[in-house]
Amino acid sequence: MSPDISTHVGPISLERPTMLASGILGISLDVFGRLYKEGAGALVTKSLSKEPWDGYPNPTIIGLKHGYLNAVGLSNPGAPYFAKMLSQNQTVPIIVSLVGSVPEDFTFMVKQFENVKILGYELNLSCPHVEKVGLEVGDDPELVHTIIKSVKKESKVPVLAKVGLGSSDYLETVRTACDSGIDGITAINTLRAMAIDIQTGRPILSHKIGGMSGSPIKPVAVRCVYEISSKFDIPIIGCGGVSSWEDAVEFLLAGSSAVQIGSAVGEKWTGVFSEINDGISKYMEKKNYKKISEMVGIAKKF
Ligand SMILES: Cc1cc2nc3c(=O)[nH]c(=O)nc-3n(C[C@H](O)[C@H](O)[C@H](O)COP(=O)(O)O)c2cc1C
């Protein structure tokens, strides 16, 4: 019998341990359907705000030797638009990513999805390049506490917090999230970075500073998952630089129960999820693991 690659992130059950990370392929239900068929256990939407946001002017994304540098500016059509779209056609496991500045932004958005079937919410407390949201919220413990408390009170589905590396200790954000009743942590978002055109001397991104993603950030993300899992009793989803089954296994051993894949989906497009799921399954067979949970956090024993 082949190993069971289904997994749980706290109250969230997934048929497969690989998910699409937020922001990589927007909110197209056609694309989500295709990736689900290809093996994604869940699809995380682009972060949605209370109202539509335009984002920044181009250039907003640069391909690096490995991975990307982006400051898209969270352009999205708004939570009410997506909730309506989903209410008309919902067939795949979707986690809705939400972004806002104050608790009322988040509770307004949660109300929009009241009668729509979704797996859960992921609160974006970590976008590194938009003012008054993302990391600026994640860096403010009082705000993190009131946002999570308000969303938990309003939501009928599990709520995850996505953390990143800002100007305060991210482990304090995790601590506050845990104390406020969060169901799980996604770690990590992109890392603040920039690139300059040496001919003109201009920063390349219109926003100048953006977030770096892809394989170069993997060791940082693995370290964060390991630290969170060592210090807190909270389900974790690892994210950052996963592009092979070996990367995914590393995150599971560090302590996450599932992984999200972003840049590698942009780079390879097809086949990433099935390839990684197959690799995890073969690895489990070889190591005699029957269930994903048997390998989660093994690295902490050493
Ligand atoms: C173009 C682009 C847009 C992104 N948009 C979002 C977003 O809207 N919300 C969010 O939480 N993360 C966003 N991210 C971050 C990813 O979800 C992920 O955390 C990060 O890219 C690290 O994973 P990766 O190395 O597999 O890409 C974005 C990343 C990229 C490259």
The ligand as a Tripos MOL2 file, in Angstrom:
@<TRIPOS>MOLECULE
LIG
   31    33     1     0     0
SMALL
NO_CHARGES

@<TRIPOS>ATOM
      1 C1          4.3850   38.0430   -7.7740 C.3       1 LIG1
      2 C2          4.1230   37.6570   -6.3490 C.ar      1 LIG1
      3 C3          2.9620   38.1000   -5.7220 C.ar      1 LIG1
      4 C4          2.6990   37.7550   -4.3910 C.ar      1 LIG1
      5 N1          1.5460   38.1760   -3.8040 N.ar      1 LIG1
      6 C5          1.2550   37.7960   -2.5310 C.ar      1 LIG1
      7 C6          0.0210   38.1570   -1.9250 C.ar      1 LIG1
      8 O1         -0.8480   38.7820   -2.5240 O.2       1 LIG1
      9 N2         -0.1880   37.7690   -0.6290 N.ar      1 LIG1
     10 C7          0.7260   37.0330    0.0900 C.ar      1 LIG1
     11 O2          0.4780   36.7050    1.2500 O.2       1 LIG1
     12 N3          1.8880   36.6560   -0.4830 N.ar      1 LIG1
     13 C8          2.1760   37.0110   -1.7610 C.ar      1 LIG1
     14 N4          3.3370   36.6230   -2.3400 N.ar      1 LIG1
     15 C9          4.3070   35.8160   -1.5450 C.3       1 LIG1
     16 C10         4.1410   34.3120   -1.8030 C.3       1 LIG1
     17 O3          2.8590   33.8610   -1.4440 O.3       1 LIG1
     18 C11         5.1890   33.5200   -1.0260 C.3       1 LIG1
     19 O4          5.0390   33.7700    0.3510 O.3       1 LIG1
     20 C12         6.6170   33.8910   -1.4200 C.3       1 LIG1
     21 O5          6.7120   34.1180   -2.8140 O.3       1 LIG1
     22 C13         7.6120   32.8130   -1.0130 C.3       1 LIG1
     23 O6          7.3100   31.5990   -1.6480 O.3       1 LIG1
     24 P1          8.0650   31.1220   -2.9960 P.3       1 LIG1
     25 O7          9.5380   31.2580   -2.7520 O.co2     1 LIG1
     26 O8          7.6350   29.7030   -3.1980 O.co2     1 LIG1
     27 O9          7.6250   32.0160   -4.0860 O.co2     1 LIG1
     28 C14         3.6300   36.9520   -3.6750 C.ar      1 LIG1
     29 C15         4.7920   36.5080   -4.3120 C.ar      1 LIG1
     30 C16         5.0470   36.8430   -5.6290 C.ar      1 LIG1
     31 C17         6.3090   36.3250   -6.2830 C.3       1 LIG1
@<TRIPOS>BOND
     1     1     2 1
     2     2     3 ar
     3     2    30 ar
     4     3     4 ar
     5     4     5 ar
     6     4    28 ar
     7     5     6 ar
     8     6     7 ar
     9     6    13 1
    10     7     8 2
    11     7     9 ar
    12     9    10 ar
    13    10    11 2
    14    10    12 ar
    15    12    13 ar
    16    13    14 ar
    17    14    15 1
    18    14    28 ar
    19    15    16 1
    20    16    17 1
    21    16    18 1
    22    18    19 1
    23    18    20 1
    24    20    21 1
    25    20    22 1
    26    22    23 1
    27    23    24 1
    28    24    25 2
    29    24    26 1
    30    24    27 1
    31    28    29 ar
    32    29    30 ar
    33    30    31 1
@<TRIPOS>SUBSTRUCTURE
     1 LIG1         1 GROUP 0 **** ****
